[in-house]
Amino acid sequence: MNIIPKPQAMMIQGGEFIFAEVTSVWISDDITSKAFFMDYLNSIIPNMKAGTQGKADIEIHRIQDASMPEEGYHFQVSSHAIQITAADDPGFFYGIQTLRQLLPASAEQGVNSLAGHSIPAVNIEDYPRFGWRGMHLDVSRHFFPVEFVKQYIDMIALHKMNVFHWHLSDDNGWRLEIKRYPKLTETCAWRVDREHEDWRKWSPIEAGEKSTYGGFYTQAEVREVVAYAASRQITVIPEIEMPGHSSEIFAAYPELSCKGELLPVRPGSYWPNEDIFCAGNDSVFVFLENILDEVVELFPAKYIHIGGDEARKTYWKTCDKCQTRIKTEGLANEHELQSWFIQKMEKYIISKGKKLIGWDEILEGGLAQDATVMSWRGVAGGVAAAKAGHDVVMTPTSHVYFDYYQGDPKTEPQAIGGYTPLKKVYSYEPIPEELNAEEAKHVLGSQANLWTEFVKTTSHAEYMVLPRMTALAEVLWSAQDQRDWPDFQKRLQSLLPRFQALEWNYSPGTFLVDIVPGQLLNKDEVEVELISEQTKYDIHYTMDGTDPDDSSLLYTGKLMLKQDATIRAGLFDGSNSMGRLAERDFSFHKALGSTTAYKLKYHVRYTGGGDQGLVDGILGSENSRDGTWQGFEGNDLELTLDLGETQEIFRTEMNFLQSTKSWIFMPEYLEVSFSADGENWRLIQRVDNEVSEKDEDISINRLTADFPTESTRYIRVVAKNRGVCPDWHPGAGGKSWIFCDEVMVR
């Protein structure tokens, strides 16, 4: 009974139902979608015919039971029939999806008969944990045809998910036909072709060059997609970006920006995102309201997503109209101006009988009264909104951004960065610990986001979401205490042949071993776990940096480290290595487990293990999101260590990451100071950085301060941030980052 998502309650009983040559189906006349359900079943059950109540092989009944949860269903198999009962159409559809997963995968390809196929007798009571179970698709960066959008909806449906978030506009293309403004699709939907170039380094647009790359959906196509989704119990949420991520509009309507300049649609990365709607121009709101008039007619969903993220206010600060707006509305600054903008749009959306939803930046400057927050920059925005009584959809980058790598970047298709393997998705818990039971009621659920800067094809899109969508579906549907990673892995193996039968491309899972450090014990011991998504192969490892083979140590349980080590590990099928070897360094030094004090804390998105993260002995990899790196945006890293007692010191070392594509630079210099009392400080050494910042390769670099042996208890390290990205950088003027993973004291 390998069902995903795992049902809330399932009891296997004696006997089985065996399909005959012909399968009879009866559906109660009082079911709203009876005709659709009959057609849908006919597509997956060969030789199906209409049956009569009490005699059919498959029967679907409506029940009038107030205790039945919304979207819930009862699925019962006996030796003579399969019965699905529910109180609403979603429940019927999800019951059918359970039946579908119990049929052979070959049924997806239209086999001639199910004769002889059996299903064990079982009693299932099932319903979802969360009401918002969603998937997002960005069609601005790369346009996907209607046929694929429908397939994407089919993927959502198989997983009993119920929201499709359609990202229809952004800097790289407008995708929705608006009859009042035809230039949006004539001009703003197209850009010059730079698909042969790196997304971040597209060459300048030449004079007279034609825009040929892009596309858009007609209103007829949108209605077709919305109806297709609705029949599968999926709500389509449209996203129209404002006030930022809107520069594509200025290719046709430049007067709506602060500068008023005609801009081409960007063929690649556009950052910093400074060309945004002019908040002081009344024409902007007329324009947006006219667009929304057509949007609300196309999308029956109660939510309209307005984006609201990453709106850099550079031009608002110098725009006379925007500054006049701030004064006349009695606003304090540009953040409050954005809040005023959002609240103004919310009033209009409410007047149309809809609700506004936006990314967590809409919290800045004050949240619109009835707005719903989609928390993507970690969970802090969602926590703040829920505590203030606002509904929240959790979608943090840490677990549900499916544009991140899911395996070794050296063997995976190109992604934007990051690392979110299948197990990490499965480990996600949508309700933050900071919320009490009453506040947690505002968490509607969660969704995964597929941004497509580096996803150019439908096959690549499928690969990025499958089977991570499968893991998230179970997180959002099944009871939290029933989640079991090994059990999920086993059930997933039965679903993969169905993906193959449907010709959906999916990731086979990473064959890389994850070397996962645990907690530091007694300041001199670290526990380490070796994990793989592939469960049928052995893990062999070494601890001296040499390559393991099938004669090396066999992993059987957590390792306990008490000295410096370089662990290398890999998967083996007998003597055959099944993938690249993984490697991680561990350092034991005098500052291990020290008390730390920061002048300015690390960024909430890059905590690197918290306050002890730089003295835990765990050295980071070239993956900036491996959980070991602490990030400092625009600020210096200034950290004081208390060793607990006076010790003799002769060297201080710090590891820094450089990845200029991700705005991460080496510090300009490192200063090391000592103190006997924690108040009076003496500079010991300054170490200047000599690593070229124009080197585009990701690298880990160590800054080392060597000095004659000194006795000290307190050590202060200061790593100087360059502050902003240099002029040659695509993000020139934007805040630069320092990433550090350990302060090693010898």
C-alpha positions in Angstrom: 0.0 0.0 0.0 2.6 2.5 -1.2 0.4 5.6 -1.1 1.9 9.2 -1.2 1.0 11.3 0.6 0.7 8.9 3.5 -2.9 8.6 4.6 -4.0 9.8 8.1 -5.3 6.3 9.1 -5.0 3.0 7.2 -5.9 -0.5 8.3 -5.1 -3.5 6.1 -7.8 -6.2 6.3 -8.0 -9.8 5.1 -8.6 -10.6 1.4 -8.2 -8.6 -1.8 -10.1 -7.1 -4.7 -9.2 -8.7 -8.0 -10.1 -6.8 -11.2 -12.0 -8.6 -13.9 -11.7 -8.1 -17.7 -14.2 -5.3 -17.5 -14.5 -2.8 -14.6 -17.9 -1.3 -13.8 -18.2 2.1 -12.1 -21.1 3.8 -10.4 -21.1 7.4 -9.3 -23.9 9.0 -7.3 -26.1 11.5 -9.2 -25.7 14.1 -6.4 -22.0 14.5 -7.1 -21.4 17.9 -8.8 -18.5 16.7 -11.0 -19.9 13.2 -11.8 -19.3 13.6 -15.6 -15.7 14.7 -15.1 -15.0 11.9 -12.6 -16.4 9.3 -15.1 -14.2 10.7 -17.9 -11.2 10.9 -15.6 -11.6 7.3 -14.4 -12.1 6.2 -18.0 -8.6 7.6 -18.8 -6.9 5.4 -16.2 -9.1 2.3 -16.1 -9.3 0.3 -19.4 -12.5 -1.5 -20.3 -14.6 0.6 -18.0 -18.4 0.6 -18.2 -21.2 2.2 -16.2 -22.5 0.1 -13.4 -25.4 0.1 -11.0 -25.4 0.9 -7.3 -24.6 -2.1 -5.1 -23.3 -4.2 -8.0 -20.4 -2.0 -9.4 -16.8 -2.8 -8.9 -16.0 0.8 -8.0 -18.7 3.0 -6.3 -18.4 6.7 -5.4 -20.9 8.0 -2.9 -21.6 11.4 -1.4 -22.2 11.4 2.4 -23.9 14.0 4.5 -21.5 13.9 7.5 -20.6 17.2 9.2 -17.7 15.4 11.0 -16.0 14.7 7.6 -13.0 17.1 7.3 -12.9 19.4 4.3 -11.2 17.6 1.3 -11.3 14.3 3.3 -12.4 11.0 1.9 -13.1 7.4 3.0 -11.5 4.7 0.8 -12.6 1.1 1.4 -11.6 -2.1 -0.5 -13.3 -5.4 0.1 -13.2 -8.6 -1.9 -16.2 -7.5 -4.0 -15.9 -3.7 -4.4 -13.9 -0.5 -4.0 -15.9 2.3 -2.4 -14.9 6.0 -2.2 -17.1 8.3 0.0 -16.7 12.0 0.6 -18.7 15.1 1.4 -17.2 17.4 -1.3 -15.7 17.2 -4.7 -12.0 17.6 -3.6 -12.5 14.5 -1.3 -13.8 12.5 -4.3 -10.9 13.6 -6.4 -8.3 12.7 -3.8 -9.9 9.3 -3.2 -9.6 8.7 -7.0 -5.9 9.7 -6.8 -5.4 7.1 -4.0 -7.1 4.5 -6.3 -4.9 5.6 -9.2 -1.7 5.0 -7.2 -2.9 1.5 -6.4 -3.3 0.7 -10.1 -0.3 -0.5 -12.1 1.8 2.3 -13.6 1.1 0.8 -17.0 -2.5 2.0 -16.6 -1.2 5.5 -17.3 -0.2 4.3 -20.8 -3.6 2.8 -21.6 -3.1 -0.9 -21.1 -5.9 -3.1 -22.5 -7.1 -4.6 -19.2 -6.6 -4.6 -15.5 -7.7 -8.2 -15.3 -5.9 -10.1 -12.5 -4.5 -7.0 -10.9 -5.4 -7.0 -7.1 -5.6 -4.4 -4.3 -5.4 -5.6 -0.7 -8.6 -5.1 1.3 -8.1 -1.9 3.2 -9.9 0.8 5.1 -8.5 4.4 4.7 -9.7 7.5 6.5 -7.8 10.5 5.0 -7.8 14.3 4.9 -5.1 17.0 4.5 -3.2 18.6 7.4 -3.0 22.0 5.6 -5.5 23.8 3.3 -2.8 25.5 1.2 -0.7 22.9 -0.6 0.9 24.7 -3.5 3.4 24.8 -6.3 4.7 27.9 -8.0 5.9 28.3 -11.6 7.8 31.3 -13.0 7.0 31.8 -16.7 8.5 35.3 -17.0 12.2 34.2 -17.1 11.4 31.5 -19.6 8.0 31.0 -21.2 6.3 27.6 -21.1 3.5 26.6 -23.4 -0.1 25.9 -22.3 0.4 22.2 -22.8 3.2 22.1 -20.2 1.2 24.3 -17.8 -1.5 21.7 -17.9 1.0 19.0 -17.4 2.4 20.9 -14.4 -1.2 21.0 -13.0 -1.5 17.2 -13.6 1.7 16.8 -11.5 0.2 18.9 -8.7 -3.1 16.9 -8.9 -1.4 13.5 -8.6 0.1 14.7 -5.3 -3.2 15.9 -3.9 -2.0 19.5 -3.9 -4.4 22.2 -4.5 -2.8 25.6 -5.4 -1.0 26.6 -8.6 0.8 30.0 -8.2 1.3 31.3 -11.7 4.1 34.0 -11.8 2.9 35.9 -14.9 5.1 39.0 -14.9 8.6 40.1 -14.0 11.5 42.0 -15.4 12.2 39.5 -18.2 8.7 39.3 -19.7 5.0 40.0 -19.4 2.9 36.9 -20.1 -0.8 37.8 -19.8 -3.0 39.3 -22.6 -4.6 42.5 -21.3 -7.0 43.8 -24.0 -6.9 47.4 -22.7 -3.1 47.5 -23.1 -2.1 45.5 -26.2 1.5 46.7 -26.0 2.0 44.5 -22.9 2.0 41.4 -25.2 3.1 43.1 -28.4 6.3 44.5 -26.8 6.7 43.6 -23.1 6.4 39.8 -23.7 9.5 39.7 -25.9 13.2 40.1 -25.4 16.4 39.8 -27.5 17.7 36.2 -27.6 20.6 35.7 -25.2 19.9 32.0 -24.4 23.4 31.0 -25.5 24.9 33.2 -22.8 25.1 32.9 -19.0 22.1 34.4 -17.4 24.2 36.7 -15.3 26.5 37.9 -18.1 24.3 38.6 -21.2 25.9 40.9 -23.7 24.5 44.4 -24.2 21.5 44.8 -26.6 22.6 46.2 -29.9 20.9 49.1 -31.7 18.1 47.8 -33.9 18.2 44.3 -32.6 14.8 42.6 -32.7 13.1 41.0 -29.7 12.2 37.5 -30.7 12.4 35.4 -27.5 9.3 35.1 -25.3 5.5 34.6 -25.5 2.3 35.1 -23.7 -1.0 33.5 -22.9 -4.2 34.7 -24.5 -7.2 35.3 -22.3 -8.9 32.3 -23.9 -5.9 30.1 -23.0 -5.9 31.4 -19.4 -9.6 30.5 -19.1 -8.8 27.0 -20.5 -6.0 26.5 -17.9 -8.1 27.8 -15.0 -11.0 25.5 -15.9 -8.5 22.6 -16.4 -7.1 23.2 -12.9 -10.5 23.7 -11.3 -11.7 20.3 -12.6 -8.7 18.8 -10.7 -9.6 20.8 -7.5 -6.7 23.2 -8.0 -7.0 27.0 -7.5 -4.9 29.2 -9.8 -3.4 32.2 -8.1 -2.1 34.8 -10.6 0.8 37.0 -9.7 1.2 40.5 -11.1 4.3 42.1 -9.8 4.3 45.6 -8.2 5.9 48.0 -7.4 9.2 46.2 -8.2 10.1 43.5 -10.8 8.1 45.6 -13.3 10.8 47.0 -15.6 9.5 45.0 -18.6 6.5 47.3 -18.6 8.7 50.3 -19.3 9.6 48.9 -22.7 6.1 50.1 -23.8 5.0 52.4 -21.0 8.1 54.3 -19.8 6.0 57.2 -18.4 5.0 54.9 -15.5 8.6 54.8 -14.1 10.3 57.5 -12.1 12.8 58.2 -14.9 10.4 58.0 -17.8 13.0 56.4 -20.0 12.2 53.7 -22.6 13.9 50.5 -21.4 14.3 47.2 -23.3 13.0 44.0 -21.7 16.0 42.5 -20.0 17.3 39.3 -21.6 19.0 38.1 -18.4 19.8 39.0 -14.8 18.6 42.5 -13.8 19.9 43.5 -10.4 19.7 45.7 -8.5 16.1 46.0 -9.4 15.8 49.8 -9.4 13.4 50.6 -12.3 10.0 50.2 -10.5 6.6 51.9 -10.7 6.6 55.6 -9.7 4.6 55.7 -6.5 3.9 59.5 -7.0 2.3 59.1 -10.4 -1.5 58.7 -10.3 -1.4 57.2 -13.8 0.4 54.2 -12.4 -2.7 53.3 -10.2 -5.1 53.9 -13.1 -2.9 51.5 -15.2 -2.7 48.8 -12.5 -6.4 49.0 -11.6 -7.4 48.6 -15.3 -5.1 45.5 -15.5 -6.7 44.1 -12.3 -10.1 44.6 -13.7 -9.3 42.0 -16.4 -7.3 39.8 -14.1 -10.2 39.3 -11.6 -12.5 38.3 -14.5 -10.0 35.6 -15.6 -9.2 34.1 -12.2 -12.0 33.1 -9.9 -9.5 32.5 -7.0 -10.1 34.7 -4.0 -6.5 35.8 -3.9 -4.5 38.1 -6.2 -0.7 38.0 -5.7 0.9 41.4 -6.2 4.5 40.4 -5.5 5.9 43.3 -3.5 9.4 41.8 -3.2 12.9 43.3 -3.8 11.6 46.8 -4.8 14.7 48.9 -4.5 13.7 52.5 -3.8 16.7 54.2 -5.3 14.7 56.3 -7.7 11.9 57.0 -5.3 14.5 58.8 -3.1 15.3 61.3 -6.0 11.9 61.4 -7.7 10.0 64.7 -7.1 6.6 63.0 -7.5 7.4 60.3 -5.0 8.8 62.8 -2.5 5.7 64.9 -2.9 3.6 61.8 -2.3 5.5 61.1 0.9 4.9 64.7 2.2 1.2 64.9 1.2 0.4 61.5 2.7 2.3 62.2 5.9 4.7 59.3 5.4 8.0 58.9 7.2 10.1 57.4 4.4 10.2 55.3 1.3 9.4 52.1 3.2 6.2 53.7 4.3 5.6 54.8 0.8 5.7 51.2 -0.4 3.3 50.3 2.4 1.0 53.1 1.2 1.3 51.8 -2.3 0.4 48.2 -1.3 -2.5 49.4 0.9 -3.9 51.5 -1.9 -3.9 48.4 -4.2 -5.4 46.2 -1.5 -8.4 48.5 -1.2 -9.0 48.2 -4.9 -8.5 44.4 -4.8 -11.0 44.2 -1.9 -13.5 46.3 -3.9 -13.3 43.5 -6.5 -14.2 40.9 -3.9 -10.7 39.5 -3.7 -7.9 39.3 -1.1 -4.3 40.6 -1.5 -1.4 38.2 -1.0 2.3 39.2 -1.4 5.9 38.3 -0.5 7.0 39.2 3.0 8.5 42.6 2.0 4.9 43.9 2.1 5.5 43.9 5.9 8.0 46.7 5.6 6.5 50.1 6.5 3.3 48.6 7.9 1.2 45.7 6.6 -2.1 46.2 4.7 -5.0 45.4 6.9 -6.3 42.2 5.5 -3.2 41.1 3.5 -1.9 37.6 3.5 1.9 37.2 3.7 4.0 34.7 1.7 7.1 34.3 3.8 10.2 33.5 1.6 13.1 35.1 3.4 13.2 32.5 6.1 10.3 32.3 8.6 10.7 35.6 10.3 8.2 37.4 8.1 5.7 34.7 8.5 6.1 34.7 12.3 5.7 38.4 12.5 2.6 38.4 10.3 1.0 35.5 12.2 1.6 37.1 15.6 -0.1 40.2 14.2 -3.1 38.2 13.2 -2.5 37.9 9.5 -2.7 34.7 7.4 0.6 33.2 6.2 1.8 30.9 3.5 5.3 29.6 4.4 7.7 29.3 1.5 11.2 29.7 2.8 14.3 29.5 0.6 15.8 27.1 3.1 13.5 24.2 2.2 11.1 24.9 -0.7 13.0 26.8 -3.3 13.2 24.2 -6.1 15.5 26.3 -8.3 18.3 25.2 -5.9 20.5 22.3 -6.5 19.3 18.9 -5.3 22.5 17.1 -5.8 26.2 17.6 -6.5 26.5 20.8 -8.7 29.2 19.2 -10.7 26.9 16.5 -12.0 23.5 18.2 -11.9 21.8 20.5 -14.4 22.6 24.2 -13.8 20.7 25.8 -11.0 20.8 29.2 -9.4 22.8 27.9 -6.4 22.0 26.6 -3.0 21.4 23.0 -2.0 18.0 21.5 -1.2 18.1 17.7 -1.5 15.0 15.6 -1.2 15.6 14.7 2.5 15.8 18.4 3.5 12.4 19.0 1.8 10.9 16.1 3.6 12.3 17.4 7.0 10.5 20.7 6.6 7.9 21.8 9.2 5.7 24.6 8.1 4.6 25.8 11.5 7.5 27.7 13.2 8.3 26.9 16.8 7.9 30.6 17.7 4.1 30.4 17.2 1.7 29.3 19.9 -1.3 27.2 19.0 -3.6 30.2 18.4 -1.0 32.0 16.2 -0.3 28.8 14.3 -3.9 28.8 13.0 -2.8 31.6 10.7 -0.4 29.3 8.9 -2.5 28.3 5.9 0.1 25.9 4.6 3.1 26.1 2.3 4.2 25.9 -1.3 7.4 25.3 -3.3 8.7 27.9 -5.8 10.3 27.1 -9.1 12.1 30.3 -10.4 13.3 29.7 -13.9 16.4 31.9 -14.6 18.4 28.7 -15.3 15.4 26.5 -16.2 15.0 26.9 -20.0 13.1 23.7 -20.9 10.0 21.8 -19.8 12.2 18.7 -19.2 14.5 20.7 -16.9 11.5 22.1 -15.0 10.1 18.6 -14.4 13.5 17.5 -13.2 13.7 20.3 -10.7 10.4 19.6 -9.0 10.2 15.8 -9.1 10.4 14.1 -6.7 10.9 17.1 -4.3 7.2 17.9 -5.0 6.4 14.4 -3.7 8.2 15.1 -0.4 6.5 18.4 0.1 3.1 16.9 -0.7 3.5 14.5 2.2 4.8 17.2 4.5 1.6 19.3 3.8 -0.9 16.4 3.8 0.1 13.8 6.3 0.2 14.0 10.1 3.6 15.3 11.3 4.1 12.4 13.7 3.6 9.9 10.9 6.4 11.2 8.8 9.2 8.6 8.4 12.1 9.1 6.0 13.0 5.5 5.3 9.3 4.6 4.9 8.9 7.5 2.5 11.9 6.4 0.5 10.4 2.9 0.1 7.0 4.2 -1.0 8.7 6.7 -3.4 10.2 3.8 -5.3 6.7 2.6 -6.3 5.8 6.1 -7.6 8.8 6.6 -9.8 7.6 4.0 -12.4 4.4 6.1 -12.7 6.5 9.2 -13.5 8.2 7.1 -16.2 4.9 5.9 -17.6 3.6 9.5 -17.7 7.0 10.5 -19.4 7.7 13.0 -16.6 11.4 13.7 -16.2 12.6 13.4 -12.6 15.7 13.4 -10.6 16.9 10.0 -9.6 18.2 11.4 -6.4 21.7 12.4 -5.5 24.3 9.6 -5.3 26.5 11.8 -3.1 26.9 11.0 0.6 26.0 13.9 2.9 28.4 14.3 5.7 26.3 15.9 8.4 27.9 17.2 11.6 25.8 17.1 14.8 26.4 18.9 18.0 29.7 19.7 19.8 29.9 17.5 22.9 32.0 18.6 25.9 34.0 21.0 23.7 36.2 18.2 22.4 33.9 15.8 20.5 31.7 16.2 17.5 29.2 13.6 16.3 28.9 13.1 12.5 26.3 11.3 10.5 26.7 10.0 6.9 23.4 10.1 4.9 22.4 9.2 1.4 19.1 9.3 -0.6 20.1 6.0 -2.0 19.4 3.3 0.6 20.4 0.1 -1.2 24.1 0.9 -1.4 26.8 0.7 1.3 28.6 3.8 2.5 32.4 3.4 2.9 34.6 6.2 4.3 38.0 7.2 5.4 39.1 9.8 8.0 42.5 10.8 6.7 41.5 12.4 3.4 42.4 9.4 1.2 39.9 8.0 -1.3 37.7 5.2 0.1 36.9 1.9 -1.6 34.9 -1.1 -0.8 37.6 -2.2 1.7 37.5 1.0 3.7 35.5 1.5 6.9 31.8 0.6 6.5 29.4 3.2 7.9 27.0 1.6 10.4 26.1 4.5 12.7 27.1 8.0 13.9 30.8 8.7 14.2 32.4 10.5 17.2 35.3 12.7 16.3 37.9 13.9 18.9 40.7 15.1 16.6 41.3 16.8 13.2 39.9 14.8 10.4 39.1 14.9 6.7 36.3 12.5 6.1 35.8 11.2 2.6 32.8 9.0 1.9 31.1 7.4 -1.1 28.4 4.9 -2.1 29.5 1.5 -3.2 27.8 -1.4 -5.0 30.3 -4.1 -4.2 33.6 -2.7 -5.6 31.8 -0.3 -7.9 31.7 3.4 -6.8 28.2 4.8 -7.4 29.0 8.5 -7.5 31.4 11.3 -6.6 33.1 11.2 -3.2 32.0 13.6 -0.6 34.5 15.4 1.6 34.3 17.5 4.8 37.0 18.9 7.1 36.9 19.0 10.9 39.2 21.1 13.0 39.9 20.8 16.7 41.5 24.0 18.1 41.8 26.0 21.3 38.7 28.2 20.6 36.4 25.2 20.2 33.2 25.8 22.2 34.3 29.3 23.3 31.8 31.9 24.4 31.1 34.4 21.6 29.9 38.0 21.4 29.0 39.7 18.1 29.0 43.4 17.6 26.5 42.9 14.7 24.8 39.6 14.3 25.1 37.4 11.2 22.2 37.6 8.7 19.1 35.6 9.6 19.3 33.6 6.4 22.9 32.6 6.9 23.3 31.7 10.6 26.0 29.0 10.1 24.9 27.2 13.3 24.2 30.2 15.4 26.4 31.9 18.0 28.6 28.9 18.3 28.8 28.4 14.6 32.3 29.8 14.1 33.8 27.8 17.0 32.2 24.4 16.4 35.1 22.7 14.5 33.0 22.2 11.3 34.6 23.6 8.2 32.3 24.7 5.3 32.3 23.4 1.7 32.1 25.5 -1.5 28.3 25.4 -1.1 27.4 28.7 0.6 24.1 27.1 1.8 25.6 24.0 3.4 24.6 25.3 6.8 28.1 26.1 8.1 28.6 29.6 6.7 27.7 32.8 8.5 26.8 35.7 6.2 27.2 39.4 6.9 25.5 41.7 4.4 27.2 45.1 4.1 28.6 44.9 7.6 32.0 43.9 9.1 32.3 40.7 11.0 33.4 41.7 14.5 33.5 38.8 17.0 34.9 38.5 20.5 35.9 35.0 21.9 36.2 34.1 25.5 38.5 31.1 25.8 37.4 30.6 29.4 41.0 30.7 30.7 44.3 32.3 29.7 46.1 30.2 27.1 49.2 30.5 25.0 48.4 31.4 21.4 50.7 31.6 18.3 48.2 31.6 15.4 44.7 32.6 14.4 43.1 31.3 11.2 39.8 32.1 9.5 38.1 30.6 6.5 36.2 32.8 4.1 34.2 32.0 1.0 34.4 34.0 -2.2 31.6 33.7 -4.8 31.3 37.0 -6.6 28.4 35.8 -8.7 26.5 35.6 -5.5 27.9 39.0 -4.2 30.2 37.2 -1.7 33.6 38.8 -1.5 36.7 38.2 0.6 37.1 40.8 3.4 39.5 43.6 2.7 41.6 42.6 5.8 41.5 40.7 9.0 42.5 42.2 12.4 43.3 40.1 15.5 43.4 41.7 18.9 44.0 40.3 22.4 42.8 41.3 25.9 43.4 40.0 29.4 40.2 41.4 30.8 37.8 41.7 27.8 37.9 45.5 28.0 41.4 46.7 27.1 42.5 45.6 23.7 45.9 45.3 21.9 46.2 44.8 18.1 48.3 41.8 17.5 48.3 41.6 13.7 46.5 42.8 10.5 46.3 40.4 7.5 45.4 42.0 4.2 43.5 40.0 1.6 45.4 39.2 -1.6 42.8 37.1 -3.4 41.6 38.8 -6.6 37.9 39.7 -6.4 37.6 39.4 -10.2 38.2 35.6 -10.0 34.7 34.2 -10.8 35.4 30.7 -9.5 34.0 29.8 -6.1 36.8 29.5 -3.6 37.6 29.0 0.1 40.4 31.1 1.3 42.2 31.1 4.7 43.5 34.3 6.3 46.2 33.4 8.8 47.7 35.6 11.5 51.1 34.1 12.7 52.8 35.8 15.7 55.2 35.1 18.5 53.5 33.1 21.3 51.2 35.3 23.4 49.1 34.5 26.5 45.5 35.7 26.4 42.0 34.8 27.4 40.0 37.1 25.1 40.5 37.3 21.3 38.7 39.8 19.0 38.7 39.3 15.2 37.5 42.0 12.7 36.9 41.1 9.1 36.4 44.3 7.0 33.6 44.1 4.5 34.2 46.1 1.3 30.6 47.4 1.9 29.2 47.5 -1.7 29.8 45.5 -4.9 32.4 47.2 -7.2 31.6 49.1 -10.3 32.4 46.2 -12.6 30.0 43.9 -10.8 26.4 43.4 -12.2 25.2 44.4 -8.7 27.3 47.5 -8.5 26.3 49.6 -5.5 24.4 46.8 -3.8 25.6 45.5 -0.4 28.4 43.0 -0.5 28.6 39.9 1.7 31.3 38.3 3.9 30.9 34.6 4.5 33.0 33.0 7.3 32.8 29.4 8.7 35.4 29.1 11.5 37.8 31.0 13.8 40.6 28.6 14.5 43.0 29.3 17.4 46.3 27.4 17.8 
